[in-house]
Amino acid sequence: MLEMILLAMLAEGDPGNAAPLGKAKIGQVAMTVTDLARAREFYATTLGLTQVIQTDTMLFFDLEGTMLMLALPEEKVRFSAEGAVVYFSVDDIRARWEALRARGVDFLDEPHEVHRATDLTLWLTFFRDPDGHLLALMSWQ
């Protein structure tokens, strides 16, 4: 339900944009992973993301100016694949869905309409990475 409210606000314009972060863009999304090599294989090879940095404990991928950071959990932080969902915005959701399925991605559903605005429709489809993080393709058409 909350997702639909947020999508409606995006489609219609949010009057709360006067807030200090109202026009901010997300610079980075961070997720913990259990195996960096397996994460690199999935995100770089299977999904085709551009890796820009690798350390002993972290991987960084550039998604048109937004960084996706995958890191091994710190000792004091418990690993969890719950919480955030990373939405990859694409132009042709059906073509990307088919291409990723051909690479072995097991989608939870087919691309489907979730919101219709005045002149655009939002389509989504969901899948998981090897650590169980929920990921999605999204497309405004």
Backbone hydrogen bonds, N-H to C=O, Kabsch-Sander energy under -0.5 kcal/mol:
donor,donor_aa,acceptor,acceptor_aa,energy
5,I,1,M,-1.9
6,L,2,L,-2.5
7,L,3,E,-2.4
8,A,4,M,-2.2
9,M,5,I,-2.2
10,L,6,L,-2.2
11,A,7,L,-2.2
12,E,8,A,-2.2
13,G,9,M,-1.8
17,N,14,D,-1.6
18,A,15,P,-0.6
19,A,16,G,-2.0
22,G,19,A,-2.2
24,A,21,L,-1.4
29,V,67,M,-2.6
31,M,69,M,-2.6
33,V,71,A,-2.2
39,A,35,D,-2.4
40,R,36,L,-3.0
41,E,37,A,-2.3
42,F,38,R,-2.1
43,Y,39,A,-3.1
44,A,40,R,-2.5
45,T,40,R,-0.9
45,T,41,E,-0.9
46,T,41,E,-2.0
47,L,42,F,-2.6
49,L,43,Y,-2.6
50,T,62,D,-0.6
51,Q,49,L,-0.7
52,V,60,F,-2.9
53,I,60,F,-1.3
55,T,58,M,-2.8
59,L,70,L,-2.7
60,F,53,I,-2.5
61,F,68,L,-2.2
62,D,50,T,-2.3
63,L,61,F,-0.6
63,L,66,T,-2.7
64,E,62,D,-0.5
66,T,63,L,-1.3
67,M,27,G,-3.0
67,M,65,G,-0.5
68,L,61,F,-2.7
69,M,29,V,-3.2
69,M,67,M,-0.6
70,L,59,L,-2.7
70,L,68,L,-0.5
71,A,31,M,-2.3
72,L,57,T,-2.5
77,V,74,E,-1.8
78,R,76,K,-0.5
84,A,82,E,-0.6
86,V,134,L,-1.3
87,Y,85,V,-0.6
88,F,86,V,-0.6
88,F,136,A,-3.4
89,S,87,Y,-0.7
90,V,138,M,-2.8
93,I,91,D,-0.8
96,R,92,D,-2.2
97,W,93,I,-2.5
98,E,94,R,-2.3
99,A,95,A,-2.4
100,L,96,R,-2.6
101,R,97,W,-2.2
102,A,98,E,-2.0
103,R,99,A,-0.8
104,G,101,R,-1.7
105,V,100,L,-2.5
107,F,105,V,-0.9
108,L,126,F,-3.1
109,D,126,F,-0.8
112,H,124,L,-2.4
114,V,122,L,-3.0
115,H,122,L,-1.3
117,A,115,H,-0.5
117,A,120,L,-3.4
122,L,115,H,-3.2
123,W,121,T,-0.5
123,W,139,S,-2.6
124,L,112,H,-2.4
125,T,137,L,-1.5
127,F,135,L,-2.5
128,R,106,D,-0.5
129,D,133,H,-1.7
132,G,129,D,-2.1
134,L,81,A,-0.5
135,L,127,F,-3.5
136,A,86,V,-2.2
137,L,125,T,-2.5
138,M,88,F,-2.6
139,S,123,W,-2.1
141,Q,121,T,-3.0
141,Q,139,S,-0.6
